[in-house]
Amino acid sequence: MLALIATPTHAQPVHTALVRTAEQAGLVDITTLSPDIQRDMRYAGSNNFTGRPVPGYDAPKCLLLKPAAAALAKVEASLRAQGFGVKLFDCYRPEQSVQAFVDWANDPLEVSRKTLQYPGIDKPQLLGGYIAETSGHSRGATVDLGLVDCRSGTCVDVDMGTDFDYFGPEAHTDTAQITTTQYNNRQRLLVAMEAQGFKNYPLEWWHYTLHPEPDPLTAYDVPVR
């Protein structure tokens, strides 16, 4: 079964850490390790499937547990050596933000982004399938990202076949419903991420988790700020 934004849940019980700050949780800002990494932190603004900033995202930052951040910085460095790079959409996700997604899914009147991000799915169908009450992002080692082409000196988005957080089979990493160029772009990202220990969730071309996870049994609820 799919979970929050098709995020697989952990098989063992996960507890919420009783910490108040990102520093106490061991979360670090990716820019401290990779200053030039591209960021488009969707949930800190309104350009996301809810159509509004998501509670818990007080700043457009990418926070991750240090091992995941270090591995992601290596991915960025390896891609930059090829003239490419990554663009980040989401990293650590507070548990309060996960609950905000569930609340949004239970609001039948808010469908402002349906044609853009879930045109083939009725909103009630998102609950339990795409949107659940837990997310691997809250454990601090999962990242959502795309590819950028930096060979001209300015990094521009690469065509990945769908937008981030598109709910539908076109977003499956190995779908046949995309062009050869789009497929190759996904594969370039996949190869670079796997080389540093990240595993892709096959129903979302953008979704990767570091394996083994640094702290697979702990979730966090400190705001991103």
N, C-alpha and C positions, 0 to 999 in steps of 0.2 A: 504493500500500500504506500502511496505517496504521502508526504507530510508537508510541513510548512514550505510553500513554494517548491514543492516536490523534494524537500530535504529529508533524507533518510534519518530516522531516529536511532538512538543507541539501544542496544539490546538489554543493557543492564540499567538499574535505577540510577538516575542522575540527581544530585542534590544541588541546591542553590547556595553558593558561597555567601557568607555573611560579611561582606566587605562593602566599604562606602565609596572607594575611589578606584579608578583604573590602575593606579600605581599599586594599591594593595592587592589587586587581582593579578598583578604581573602582566598586565596588558601594556603594550608599547605602541607608539605611533609609528607607522611604517616609514614616514618621512625622516625619522631619525636614522634610519638605515639606508634608505633610498630616496634622497631629497627630490629627485626629478621625476619620480613615478607619477603617471597621470591619474587623476582622480575625478570621478563624477559620482559622488556619494548620494545616490538617488533618494534615500529615505530622509535625508536632512532637508530636502526641498519638496516641491510638489510634483516633480516629474517622476512619478512612480504609480503603481497600479491603484493606490488609494486616492490619488489626486490631491494629496495634501502632505505636509511634513508629518512624519511619524513620531509620536511621543517616545522619548528616550534618546533621540538623535538631536542633541543640542548644538552640534558642530559637524561640519562635513569632513570628518576624520576617519581614517582607517586604523582601527586598533586591533591588535592580535597578540596572543601570547608570544613571547620572544622567539621560541624555536620556529613558529610558523612565520613570524615576521622575517626572521633571518633567511628562511628558505625562500620566501617570496622575493626578497631582495636579490637573491642569487638568480631567480627566474628572470627578473627584470634585467640584470646585468648580462645574462646570456643572450636574451633577445636583443638588447641594445647592440651587442657585438655583431648581430645580423642585420641591423638597421631597423629593428622593430622594438616594441615595448608592450606593456600592458596598460589597460585603463581599468581602475577599480570602481566597482559599483556598490559593493557592500562587504564588510569584514565582520568583526564582532558585532553581535546584535543583542541588545539587552532583552531580558525576558519580558519586561513591560512592553517592548515594541512588538514582541510576538503576540501578546494579548491584544494589542491594538489592531493587529491584522485580523484576529478572530472577531473582534468587535465590528470591524469594517465588513467582514464577510456576512455578519448577521444583520447588516443594514440593507434591506432590499431596495431602498431608494437611491443609494449612492452607486451609480453605474457610469460615471463620467468617463472612465477609461476602457469601457467594454470593447468598443470597436478597435482600439489599439492593442489591447493585451489579452483579452479572452473572448474574441468574436464568436468562437464556435462552442462556447460553454456557458450555460446559464449560471448566474452567480451562486445560487444555492448548491450547485454541484462542486463548487470550489472547496466547501467545507468538508473536512475528512479526507479529501483526495489531495488537493493542492495546499490547503490551509489547515493546520492542526495546532495543537496547544504547546508543542515543543519544537525546538529548532537546534540543529547542530551548530549553527552560527553562535549561539549563546555560550558555547564551550571555548570559543576563542581561537579555533584553528581552521575555520572554514572561510573561504573567500569567494566572492562572485566577481568576475572580471572578463574583459574582452581584450582584443588585440588592436594595437595601433601601428601604423607604418610611419617611421621616422626618417626614412631614407632621403627625403628632400630637405631635411633640417628642421621641419615642423612636423610634429606628430599628428596624424589624422586618423580618424576611425577607419577600421577595416570592416568590410561587409561580412558579417557572420551569419547572415540568413534570416535572423529575426532580431528584434530588440531584446534587451535584457528583461527578464520576467515576463516573457510571452508564454501564455498557457496554451499549449497545444503540441501536436506531434512534430511540427516543424522545428521545435526547439530541441528535440532529441539529438544528441551529439552526432549519431551516425545515420540520421534520417536520409532517405532517398529524395526527399521533397525540397532539396536545395541544389544550387548549381555546383559544378566542379570547383570553381574558385572559392565559393563559400565553404565547401567541405574542406578544401585544402587549408583555408584560414583556420578553421576549427582544429585541424590536425596539427598545424604549427604550434598553436597554443597548447594543445594536449601533450605534445612531445616535450615542450619546454617545461611544463608543469610536472609531468611524470618524472623527469630527470632529477627533480629536487624533492621527490617523495610525495607529491600531491596526487590524489586519485579523483578522477572525474565522476560525477553522478550522471549516468548516461541519459537521463531524461532532460538534462539541462546542460547545454554546451558551456555555460558560464560558471558552473558550480564545482568547486574543488575543495577537498579536505586533506590536510596533512596527515599522513599515516607513518608510524603510529601517532595518534593524537597525544599531545603533551599531557593533557588532563581530561581523559574521556568521561570521567564520572562527575565533573563539576561544571555547573552552569553559573552565569553571572547576570546581575541585574543593575550594575552601575551604569549611569548614563554615559553616552558618548559626548564628551565635551573637552 
